[in-house]
Structures are given as structure tokens and as C-alpha cells.
Amino acid sequence: MRSTLQPGLTNRLTKYLRVTQQLIEEGRDAISSKELGDFTGINPVQVRRDLNAIGFSGTRGVGYQAYDLVEAVRSILGLRQTYNIALVGAGNLGSAIASSTILPKRGFVIHDVFDNDASKIGRTVGNVVVKHIDELEKSVAEADEIIGIIATPAHSAQAVAELMVEAEIRVILNYTDVLLHVPSDVDIHRIDPTAQLMHTLYYLTQAEGEEAS
């Protein structure tokens, strides 16, 4: 069923998953389509259509059982219980990512952190000791389902991406502003906070224009 999902539906399911997991952490057992809509910016009618499309239904007056919803969406999206991450870059950004308490709750484990700066190698970020970048391929070979994260200075990003490709990493999150050149079978996701800000500011400007008219 995963292969038949439309990209739009996949993106919305990911948002429902993130919100529901957060509410579970806050002690909630159930969530309504209106709440999912409010937290994700998606019309509640669309929320119900999406969840019906994956065969998940709620109870009138109660909503959707949160734990069951998380399991259903994770299953549809093909998410395993945990995914290992190879993080390259032990600077401020990389250290913040490695120290995140949110990632483990979402099933992502920082398996290894790499850098080529001798002053960073051997120190601990999060719960992981930083290794030299030369150990990347060996470490990836010893782990399962590795996702790569590039949190290096921009000028190093392409070289790091090539090392990840050589290590047979097929999913890479790129935190730099560089457009990476990789083989077509490698899935690159660019994490760009400025794009989200511009998107938000556009709608804020539109809303202000409507109020003024």
C-alpha cells in the first residue's frame, strides 16, 4: 500500500504522526480530527479523508486513539521501530542534533558522529564519541538502515555526500545550502529553515493584506 500513496498524502500523514506523538508525550490518549487540523494547518475534513484512506477510523465524540493512530501511520509509511543515523559534522549544529532528546523518541538513533577536525575527534557529543571521517564506511557497514546527516560547513558538503554514497548510504539529510550532486538512487532531503520562514512570511503578508483591504 505504501507504493500507492500520493506525495501529498505522505506529507500529511507525516504531520499527523509528528503531532500525535507529541500529544502522547503530553499524556493524551485520543485526538480529534479538528485538533489534528489545528496543529497541522490541514482542514479537518481532509484529515478524516486521509485517515479513512488508510483504513483508520475514530469514534464519534472521542476521536482517534493516539497510540493506535501512531502505529497505523508508521506501518503505512513503512517506518521501522528505529533508524540509525551517521552524522557528519561535530560543530555547533552537529552537536545540537546529536544531543537532541526528540530524535530517539521518534525512532532515530545517532549511531555515529564523524569529523575531520583533530580537536573534535574523541570528544563526546550527546552520548556518542566523535570518530574520524575515515571511519565512516566501516561504521556504516556494521549498522543497519543508516541515514546520513550532513552538518558540515558548506564547502565540505559535496565531498561528504560522496563519502556517504561510497558507504552505500541511500538517504541523506543535507543541512547546508549546497545543492548536492549524487546518483539518482540516493534520496537527498535539504533541510532549509529559511524556506519555511519565507513560506510562513508569505502567508503572514497575505493575511495582513486581507485585513487592510
C-alpha positions as CSV (number, residue, x, y, z in Angstrom):
1,M,0.0,0.0,0.0
2,R,2.9,2.3,0.7
3,S,3.8,2.4,-3.0
4,T,0.4,3.8,-4.0
5,L,0.4,6.7,-1.6
6,Q,0.4,10.1,-3.3
7,P,3.2,12.5,-2.2
8,G,0.7,14.9,-0.7
9,L,-0.9,12.2,1.4
10,T,2.5,11.0,2.6
11,N,3.4,14.5,3.7
12,R,0.2,15.0,5.6
13,L,0.5,11.6,7.3
14,T,3.9,12.6,8.4
15,K,2.5,15.7,10.0
16,Y,-0.3,13.7,11.7
17,L,2.3,11.3,13.1
18,R,4.5,14.1,14.5
19,V,1.6,15.9,16.2
20,T,0.1,12.7,17.6
21,Q,3.5,11.5,19.0
22,Q,3.9,14.9,20.7
23,L,0.4,14.7,22.3
24,I,1.1,11.2,23.5
25,E,4.2,12.6,25.3
26,E,2.0,15.2,26.9
27,G,-0.3,12.5,28.3
28,R,-3.0,12.4,25.7
29,D,-4.8,9.1,24.8
30,A,-7.0,10.4,22.0
31,I,-7.0,13.2,19.4
32,S,-9.8,14.6,17.2
33,S,-9.6,15.5,13.5
34,K,-10.2,19.1,14.5
35,E,-7.1,19.1,16.8
36,L,-5.0,17.4,14.1
37,G,-6.2,20.1,11.7
38,D,-5.5,22.9,14.1
39,F,-2.0,21.7,14.8
40,T,-1.1,20.9,11.2
41,G,-3.0,23.6,9.3
42,I,-4.9,21.0,7.4
43,N,-8.7,21.1,7.1
44,P,-10.3,18.6,9.5
45,V,-12.4,17.2,6.6
46,Q,-9.1,16.4,4.7
47,V,-7.8,14.9,7.9
48,R,-10.7,12.5,8.1
49,R,-10.4,11.7,4.4
50,D,-6.7,10.9,4.7
51,L,-7.2,8.6,7.7
52,N,-10.1,6.9,6.1
53,A,-7.9,6.3,3.0
54,I,-5.5,4.3,5.1
55,G,-8.3,2.4,6.8
56,F,-8.2,4.1,10.1
57,S,-11.3,5.4,11.8
58,G,-12.1,7.2,15.0
59,T,-15.0,7.2,17.4
60,R,-17.6,9.9,17.4
61,G,-17.3,12.1,20.4
62,V,-13.9,10.6,21.3
63,G,-11.7,11.0,18.3
64,Y,-8.8,8.8,17.3
65,Q,-6.9,6.6,19.7
66,A,-3.5,8.2,19.7
67,Y,-1.3,5.1,20.1
68,D,-3.3,3.1,17.5
69,L,-3.0,6.1,15.1
70,V,0.8,6.3,15.5
71,E,1.1,2.5,14.8
72,A,-1.2,2.7,11.8
73,V,0.6,5.6,10.2
74,R,4.1,4.2,11.0
75,S,3.0,1.0,9.3
76,I,1.6,2.7,6.3
77,L,4.8,4.8,5.9
78,G,7.0,1.8,6.3
79,L,8.7,3.1,9.4
80,R,10.7,0.6,11.4
81,Q,11.0,0.9,15.1
82,T,14.4,2.6,14.9
83,Y,16.7,4.0,12.3
84,N,20.4,4.6,12.7
85,I,22.0,7.9,11.8
86,A,25.5,8.6,10.6
87,L,26.1,12.3,11.4
88,V,29.0,14.1,9.8
89,G,29.9,17.4,11.5
90,A,30.6,17.8,15.2
91,G,30.4,21.6,15.3
92,N,27.6,23.6,17.0
93,L,24.9,22.3,14.6
94,G,26.0,18.7,14.6
95,S,26.4,18.7,18.4
96,A,22.9,20.1,18.8
97,I,21.5,17.3,16.6
98,A,23.4,14.6,18.4
99,S,22.2,15.9,21.8
100,S,18.6,16.1,20.7
101,T,16.2,14.3,23.0
102,I,13.4,14.3,20.4
103,L,15.1,12.1,17.8
104,P,15.2,8.9,20.0
105,K,11.5,9.4,20.8
106,R,10.8,9.4,17.1
107,G,12.8,6.3,16.5
108,F,16.1,7.8,15.2
109,V,19.3,6.9,16.9
110,I,22.6,8.7,16.4
111,H,24.8,5.7,15.7
112,D,28.0,7.6,15.0
113,V,29.3,11.2,14.7
114,F,32.2,12.0,12.4
115,D,34.5,14.9,11.8
116,N,38.0,15.6,10.3
117,D,39.0,18.2,13.0
118,A,41.5,16.6,15.3
119,S,40.3,18.8,18.2
120,K,36.8,17.3,18.0
121,I,37.7,13.7,17.4
122,G,37.5,11.7,20.7
123,R,35.2,14.1,22.5
124,T,31.6,13.2,23.3
125,V,28.5,14.8,21.7
126,G,25.2,13.6,23.0
127,N,26.1,10.0,24.0
128,V,28.4,9.4,21.1
129,V,32.2,9.7,20.8
130,V,33.2,11.6,17.7
131,K,35.2,9.5,15.2
132,H,37.4,10.5,12.3
133,I,35.6,10.7,8.9
134,D,37.9,8.0,7.6
135,E,35.9,5.5,9.7
136,L,32.6,6.3,8.1
137,E,32.4,3.4,5.6
138,K,33.5,0.8,8.2
139,S,30.9,2.1,10.8
140,V,28.1,2.2,8.2
141,A,28.9,-1.4,7.2
142,E,28.4,-2.5,10.8
143,A,25.0,-0.9,11.2
144,D,21.5,-1.4,9.7
145,E,19.3,1.2,7.9
146,I,21.7,4.1,8.1
147,I,20.5,7.6,7.3
148,G,23.2,10.2,6.7
149,I,23.1,13.7,8.0
150,I,25.5,16.4,6.7
151,A,26.0,19.2,9.2
152,T,29.3,20.5,8.0
153,P,30.5,23.8,6.6
154,A,29.1,24.3,3.0
155,H,32.4,23.8,1.3
156,S,32.7,20.3,2.7
157,A,29.2,19.1,1.9
158,Q,29.8,17.6,-1.6
159,A,32.8,15.6,-0.5
160,V,30.9,14.3,2.5
161,A,28.0,13.3,0.3
162,E,30.3,11.4,-2.0
163,L,31.8,9.5,1.0
164,M,28.3,8.6,2.1
165,V,27.4,7.3,-1.3
166,E,30.6,5.2,-1.3
167,A,29.5,3.8,2.1
168,E,26.1,2.9,0.5
169,I,24.0,5.4,2.4
170,R,20.9,6.0,0.3
171,V,19.1,8.6,2.3
172,I,20.9,11.8,3.2
173,L,19.6,14.9,5.1
174,N,21.6,18.0,4.0
175,Y,21.7,20.9,6.5
176,T,23.9,23.0,4.2
177,D,22.8,25.4,1.5
178,V,24.7,23.4,-1.2
179,L,22.9,21.6,-4.0
180,L,24.5,18.1,-3.8
181,H,25.2,16.0,-6.9
182,V,24.6,12.3,-6.1
183,P,23.5,9.3,-8.1
184,S,19.7,9.1,-8.9
185,D,19.2,6.2,-6.4
186,V,20.3,8.4,-3.5
187,D,17.5,10.3,-1.8
188,I,18.6,13.8,-0.7
189,H,16.5,16.0,1.6
190,R,17.6,19.5,2.1
191,I,16.8,20.9,5.5
192,D,16.3,24.6,4.9
193,P,14.9,26.7,7.7
194,T,14.9,29.8,5.6
195,A,12.5,28.2,3.1
196,Q,10.0,27.6,5.9
197,L,10.4,31.1,7.1
198,M,9.7,32.5,3.6
199,H,6.7,30.3,3.3
200,T,5.4,31.5,6.6
201,L,6.1,35.1,5.9
202,Y,4.3,34.9,2.6
203,Y,1.1,33.8,4.2
204,L,1.5,36.3,7.0
205,T,1.8,39.1,4.4
206,Q,-1.2,37.8,2.6
207,A,-3.2,37.7,5.8
208,E,-2.2,41.3,6.7
209,G,-3.1,42.4,3.2
210,E,-6.6,40.9,3.5
211,E,-7.1,42.7,6.9
212,A,-6.1,46.0,5.4
213,S,-8.4,45.7,2.4
